[in-house]
Amino acid sequence: MCAVQPAIAQDADLVTVPAVPRDYQPGTTEWGDPDLRGTWPIDHLNFTPLQRPPEQGMRYFLNDEEFAQRSAMLAARGEAYAGEIEDETIGMGHWVEPGDANRRTSFVIDPADGRLPPLTAEGVRLSATKRSSYLPDQTYDTPLDFDTWDRCITRGLPASMFPFNYNNGIRIFQAPGMVAIQMEMVHEVRIIPLGEDYSAPSGNSFWLGQSRGHWEDGNTLVVETSNFNAQGAPVNVGTWGSPPGNNTPQSTQAHMTERFTITGPDTIIYEVTYTDPVIFTAPWTARLDWQRDEAYTLFEYACHEGNVQIRGYINSSRAQREQARGQNRE
């Protein structure tokens, strides 16, 4: 069922980005750190777009008419999802978990238009070299014709912190001097040391970069991530409103600053600022509203389902080209 939210008065401020509440004092762990531990799935945010539709301009919130349209769309998808279960006809309707209706126009809040900044000239050049099953009219001959997500290596960052159609579970674990973030998609775990500078030696790099964190204001975990290996894709394929195709590159100069602010016993505001001067002409920031759900179950992410998908793509692509050559000879 879609969440019910109150109507917004015609003279309401739909543009101003609300300040993050910072007055909540959370409980603490046995060793005294703010307690983030728990299950924080982001499936309720499905169908909230990464980028704002241009016609919504500078509006942070949907108006009543737009919210009603989103609510109706998600309600219809939810009914179809439930109907497949009831009728035991589970099919394409279960590829997408509908999510709940909310009034956000986009996850991106900076730039103010809710749009990702343009790519640099080098970003455009590198984008043209990317290979992915999400790109149209592509041929496949080797595993290198697929991106790292296709090959079940990683969805990358910041993509892994945004919702996809399914497998949106996130769990946070803590130990003295350490935070771990488990992600259902690809079953990756981010290990985040706290308090010290754990910079990697020169020349070392990682699929998910290297993160280190510290606490601010008694309720906010701040995580800085750098040392990416530049082989992932930072813009979020599958997240609604993303640029089409998994072809936005990432450079070794990419840097992420994340803020996990506890705003209530069951709520976190997650913000990420992403900077990559080689690829983007400016930094950008996104905000997501997390909700605790300890009843959520993390399922197996059977990425290749028998490890046959890459081979199947390649065999099919070669067969299609051979068939086309035969037709041309005729």
DACOR-V279273 format. One record per backbone hydrogen bond with DSSP energy under -1.0 kcal/mol. CO is the residue of the C=O (numbers start at 1). NH is the residue of the N-H. If there is no record, write none. Layout:
CO,NH
CO,NH
This chain:
9,12
14,60
14,61
27,35
29,32
33,29
38,172
39,293
42,45
43,46
44,100
45,48
49,107
50,108
53,56
54,57
56,59
60,105
63,67
64,68
65,69
66,70
67,71
68,72
69,73
70,74
71,75
72,76
73,77
74,78
75,79
76,80
77,81
78,82
79,83
80,84
81,85
82,86
83,87
84,89
91,94
92,95
103,62
107,287
110,285
111,114
114,52
118,281
120,124
121,125
122,126
123,127
124,128
126,129
127,130
132,135
142,145
143,146
147,151
148,153
148,154
149,152
156,160
158,161
159,162
165,97
168,42
169,184
170,40
171,182
172,38
173,180
175,178
177,194
178,175
179,192
180,173
181,190
182,171
188,183
190,181
192,179
193,213
201,204
206,209
206,229
210,226
212,224
213,195
214,222
216,219
216,220
219,262
220,216
221,260
222,214
223,258
224,212
225,256
226,210
227,206
235,237
236,239
239,242
240,50
245,247
251,254
255,275
256,225
257,273
258,223
259,271
260,221
261,269
266,292
267,263
267,264
268,290
269,261
270,288
271,259
272,286
273,257
274,284
275,255
276,279
276,280
279,120
284,274
285,109
285,110
286,272
288,270
290,268
293,296
300,302
301,303
304,308
308,312
309,313
310,314
311,315
312,316
313,317
314,318
315,319
316,320
317,321
318,322
319,323
320,324
321,325
322,326
323,327
324,328
325,329
326,330
